[in-house]
Amino acid sequence: IFDFCVETSLAENANVYGCAGYQMIIINEFESNPKEGSEWVELYNPTDSDVDISYLEVWEGLSSPKRVHLIPQNTIIEGEDYYVFEVSGLNNDGEFLTLYDFFDNKIDETSILSDGNGDVKTWQRKPNGIDTDSVSDWSFQTPTKGMSNDADVDTPILNPIGDKEVDENSLLEFSVS
């Protein structure tokens, strides 16, 4: 068996591990049907060490699997941090994503999840970074892109004052306290 585990040292004396570290990386959150903007995927490094994720691949696929992202060379995820990238063409009617290493070994895979609403919610692991290979790992909620899925992120609720009608073209004034 060919072993590609290589330890290197960064200028800050942080350790970066080849295969030992990248095998711990998980798909932590994804937006497959945004109301506005781009589709995106978030990877999470649950370890205390920086991890080199160069050349890892993310694939989508139910009916016809395809690579949606190749991680560029020299990409490092710091310990307990996130790597977010935009993608396009994800299937909204039932999708799963798979993270592969450079030898086509599966590192992580999501459950089959759907987002047919085109809303402002994402599929995310809840609690953050927990992977039991079960659909119960996933929750459909307000995005926490680039931060913990356990973060307290509230979507503001705007209510009209008085008898005014409000639609998507209305100009609203509000203050946050």
C-alpha positions as a Markdown table, in Angstrom:
| # | Residue | x | y | z |
|---|---|---|---|---|
| 1 | Ile | 0.0 | 0.0 | 0.0 |
| 2 | Phe | 1.3 | 3.4 | -1.0 |
| 3 | Asp | 1.3 | 5.8 | 2.0 |
| 4 | Phe | 1.2 | 9.5 | 1.2 |
| 5 | Cys | 1.4 | 10.9 | 4.7 |
| 6 | Val | 3.9 | 13.7 | 4.8 |
| 7 | Glu | 4.5 | 16.0 | 7.7 |
| 8 | Thr | 5.8 | 19.5 | 6.9 |
| 9 | Ser | 6.3 | 22.6 | 9.0 |
| 10 | Leu | 5.0 | 26.1 | 8.4 |
| 11 | Ala | 6.8 | 29.3 | 9.2 |
| 12 | Glu | 4.6 | 29.6 | 12.4 |
| 13 | Asn | 5.7 | 26.1 | 13.5 |
| 14 | Ala | 2.2 | 24.8 | 12.9 |
| 15 | Asn | 2.1 | 21.2 | 11.7 |
| 16 | Val | 0.4 | 20.4 | 8.5 |
| 17 | Tyr | -0.4 | 16.7 | 8.0 |
| 18 | Gly | -1.0 | 15.0 | 4.6 |
| 19 | Cys | -3.4 | 12.1 | 4.8 |
| 20 | Ala | -3.6 | 11.8 | 8.6 |
| 21 | Gly | -5.2 | 15.2 | 8.8 |
| 22 | Tyr | -7.2 | 15.5 | 5.6 |
| 23 | Gln | -9.1 | 12.3 | 6.4 |
| 24 | Met | -10.7 | 14.2 | 9.3 |
| 25 | Ile | -12.1 | 17.0 | 7.0 |
| 26 | Ile | -15.9 | 17.0 | 6.7 |
| 27 | Ile | -18.5 | 18.6 | 4.5 |
| 28 | Asn | -20.1 | 20.8 | 7.2 |
| 29 | Glu | -22.7 | 22.9 | 5.4 |
| 30 | Phe | -23.9 | 23.6 | 1.8 |
| 31 | Glu | -26.3 | 25.9 | -0.1 |
| 32 | Ser | -27.7 | 24.1 | -3.1 |
| 33 | Asn | -30.6 | 26.4 | -4.0 |
| 34 | Pro | -30.0 | 30.0 | -2.9 |
| 35 | Lys | -32.6 | 32.7 | -3.1 |
| 36 | Glu | -29.9 | 35.0 | -4.4 |
| 37 | Gly | -26.2 | 34.5 | -5.1 |
| 38 | Ser | -24.2 | 31.4 | -5.7 |
| 39 | Glu | -24.3 | 27.8 | -4.4 |
| 40 | Trp | -21.5 | 27.0 | -2.0 |
| 41 | Val | -20.0 | 24.3 | 0.1 |
| 42 | Glu | -18.2 | 24.6 | 3.5 |
| 43 | Leu | -15.6 | 22.1 | 4.7 |
| 44 | Tyr | -14.6 | 22.0 | 8.3 |
| 45 | Asn | -11.4 | 20.9 | 10.0 |
| 46 | Pro | -12.4 | 19.5 | 13.5 |
| 47 | Thr | -8.8 | 18.9 | 14.5 |
| 48 | Asp | -6.4 | 21.2 | 16.4 |
| 49 | Ser | -3.8 | 21.1 | 13.6 |
| 50 | Asp | -3.6 | 22.9 | 10.3 |
| 51 | Val | -4.4 | 20.5 | 7.4 |
| 52 | Asp | -3.3 | 20.7 | 3.8 |
| 53 | Ile | -6.4 | 19.9 | 1.7 |
| 54 | Ser | -4.7 | 20.5 | -1.7 |
| 55 | Tyr | -6.2 | 18.5 | -4.6 |
| 56 | Leu | -9.2 | 17.1 | -2.6 |
| 57 | Glu | -12.3 | 16.9 | -4.8 |
| 58 | Val | -16.0 | 17.5 | -4.1 |
| 59 | Trp | -18.4 | 15.6 | -6.2 |
| 60 | Glu | -22.2 | 15.8 | -6.4 |
| 61 | Gly | -24.3 | 13.0 | -7.7 |
| 62 | Leu | -27.4 | 11.0 | -7.7 |
| 63 | Ser | -28.2 | 10.4 | -11.3 |
| 64 | Ser | -25.0 | 11.5 | -13.0 |
| 65 | Pro | -22.1 | 12.1 | -10.6 |
| 66 | Lys | -19.8 | 15.0 | -11.5 |
| 67 | Arg | -16.9 | 16.9 | -9.9 |
| 68 | Val | -18.0 | 20.3 | -8.7 |
| 69 | His | -14.7 | 21.5 | -7.2 |
| 70 | Leu | -11.0 | 20.7 | -7.1 |
| 71 | Ile | -9.3 | 22.3 | -4.2 |
| 72 | Pro | -6.2 | 24.3 | -5.4 |
| 73 | Gln | -2.6 | 23.5 | -4.5 |
| 74 | Asn | -1.3 | 24.9 | -1.2 |
| 75 | Thr | -4.8 | 25.2 | 0.4 |
| 76 | Ile | -4.6 | 24.9 | 4.2 |
| 77 | Ile | -7.5 | 24.8 | 6.7 |
| 78 | Glu | -6.3 | 25.9 | 10.1 |
| 79 | Gly | -7.3 | 23.8 | 13.1 |
| 80 | Glu | -11.0 | 24.1 | 13.9 |
| 81 | Asp | -11.6 | 26.4 | 10.9 |
| 82 | Tyr | -13.5 | 26.4 | 7.6 |
| 83 | Tyr | -12.9 | 26.5 | 3.9 |
| 84 | Val | -15.8 | 27.8 | 1.8 |
| 85 | Phe | -16.0 | 27.7 | -2.0 |
| 86 | Glu | -18.7 | 28.4 | -4.6 |
| 87 | Val | -20.0 | 25.8 | -6.9 |
| 88 | Ser | -22.8 | 25.6 | -9.6 |
| 89 | Gly | -25.2 | 23.0 | -10.9 |
| 90 | Leu | -26.1 | 21.2 | -7.7 |
| 91 | Asn | -29.3 | 19.2 | -7.9 |
| 92 | Asn | -32.0 | 20.7 | -5.6 |
| 93 | Asp | -34.4 | 17.8 | -5.7 |
| 94 | Gly | -32.2 | 15.3 | -3.8 |
| 95 | Glu | -28.5 | 15.7 | -3.6 |
| 96 | Phe | -25.6 | 14.2 | -1.8 |
| 97 | Leu | -22.0 | 15.5 | -1.9 |
| 98 | Thr | -18.9 | 13.4 | -1.6 |
| 99 | Leu | -15.3 | 14.6 | -0.6 |
| 100 | Tyr | -12.5 | 12.5 | -2.2 |
| 101 | Asp | -8.8 | 12.5 | -1.8 |
| 102 | Phe | -6.3 | 12.5 | -4.7 |
| 103 | Phe | -6.4 | 8.7 | -4.8 |
| 104 | Asp | -10.3 | 8.7 | -5.2 |
| 105 | Asn | -10.8 | 7.4 | -1.6 |
| 106 | Lys | -14.0 | 8.7 | 0.0 |
| 107 | Ile | -13.3 | 11.0 | 2.9 |
| 108 | Asp | -16.8 | 12.2 | 3.7 |
| 109 | Glu | -20.3 | 12.1 | 2.2 |
| 110 | Thr | -23.5 | 13.9 | 3.1 |
| 111 | Ser | -26.9 | 12.2 | 3.3 |
| 112 | Ile | -29.3 | 12.7 | 0.4 |
| 113 | Leu | -30.8 | 16.1 | 1.0 |
| 114 | Ser | -33.3 | 18.3 | -0.9 |
| 115 | Asp | -33.7 | 22.1 | -1.1 |
| 116 | Gly | -36.5 | 22.8 | -3.6 |
| 117 | Asn | -37.6 | 26.1 | -2.0 |
| 118 | Gly | -34.9 | 28.6 | -3.2 |
| 119 | Asp | -34.9 | 30.1 | 0.3 |
| 120 | Val | -32.3 | 31.4 | 2.7 |
| 121 | Lys | -31.7 | 28.1 | 4.5 |
| 122 | Thr | -28.8 | 25.7 | 4.2 |
| 123 | Trp | -28.1 | 22.1 | 5.0 |
| 124 | Gln | -25.6 | 21.9 | 7.9 |
| 125 | Arg | -24.3 | 19.5 | 10.4 |
| 126 | Lys | -25.8 | 20.1 | 13.8 |
| 127 | Pro | -24.1 | 20.0 | 16.2 |
| 128 | Asn | -21.3 | 21.6 | 14.3 |
| 129 | Gly | -18.8 | 19.1 | 12.9 |
| 130 | Ile | -20.5 | 16.0 | 14.1 |
| 131 | Asp | -20.4 | 13.1 | 11.6 |
| 132 | Thr | -22.2 | 9.9 | 12.6 |
| 133 | Asp | -23.0 | 9.0 | 8.9 |
| 134 | Ser | -26.7 | 9.5 | 9.6 |
| 135 | Val | -29.3 | 11.8 | 8.2 |
| 136 | Ser | -29.9 | 13.0 | 11.7 |
| 137 | Asp | -26.5 | 14.8 | 11.5 |
| 138 | Trp | -28.2 | 17.3 | 9.2 |
| 139 | Ser | -30.4 | 20.3 | 9.9 |
| 140 | Phe | -32.0 | 22.8 | 7.5 |
| 141 | Gln | -31.6 | 26.2 | 9.0 |
| 142 | Thr | -30.3 | 29.8 | 8.7 |
| 143 | Pro | -26.8 | 29.9 | 7.1 |
| 144 | Thr | -23.7 | 30.0 | 9.2 |
| 145 | Lys | -21.3 | 30.2 | 6.3 |
| 146 | Gly | -17.7 | 30.2 | 7.5 |
| 147 | Met | -18.6 | 29.8 | 11.2 |
| 148 | Ser | -19.9 | 27.3 | 13.7 |
| 149 | Asn | -23.3 | 25.8 | 12.9 |
| 150 | Asp | -24.0 | 26.1 | 16.6 |
| 151 | Ala | -23.7 | 29.9 | 16.3 |
| 152 | Asp | -26.7 | 31.9 | 17.3 |
| 153 | Val | -27.8 | 33.3 | 13.9 |
| 154 | Asp | -31.3 | 34.8 | 13.7 |
| 155 | Thr | -33.1 | 35.8 | 10.6 |
| 156 | Pro | -34.7 | 39.2 | 11.2 |
| 157 | Ile | -38.5 | 39.3 | 11.1 |
| 158 | Leu | -39.9 | 42.5 | 9.7 |
| 159 | Asn | -43.5 | 43.4 | 10.4 |
| 160 | Pro | -45.5 | 46.2 | 8.8 |
| 161 | Ile | -46.5 | 49.1 | 11.0 |
| 162 | Gly | -50.2 | 49.9 | 11.0 |
| 163 | Asp | -52.1 | 49.0 | 7.9 |
| 164 | Lys | -49.3 | 49.4 | 5.3 |
| 165 | Glu | -48.9 | 46.6 | 2.7 |
| 166 | Val | -45.4 | 45.2 | 2.3 |
| 167 | Asp | -44.1 | 43.2 | -0.6 |
| 168 | Glu | -40.6 | 42.5 | -2.1 |
| 169 | Asn | -40.5 | 45.9 | -3.7 |
| 170 | Ser | -41.2 | 47.9 | -0.5 |
| 171 | Leu | -38.7 | 50.2 | 1.0 |
| 172 | Leu | -38.4 | 49.6 | 4.7 |
| 173 | Glu | -36.7 | 51.7 | 7.4 |
| 174 | Phe | -35.7 | 50.0 | 10.6 |
| 175 | Ser | -33.1 | 50.2 | 13.3 |
| 176 | Val | -31.3 | 47.5 | 15.2 |
| 177 | Ser | -30.8 | 47.8 | 18.9 |
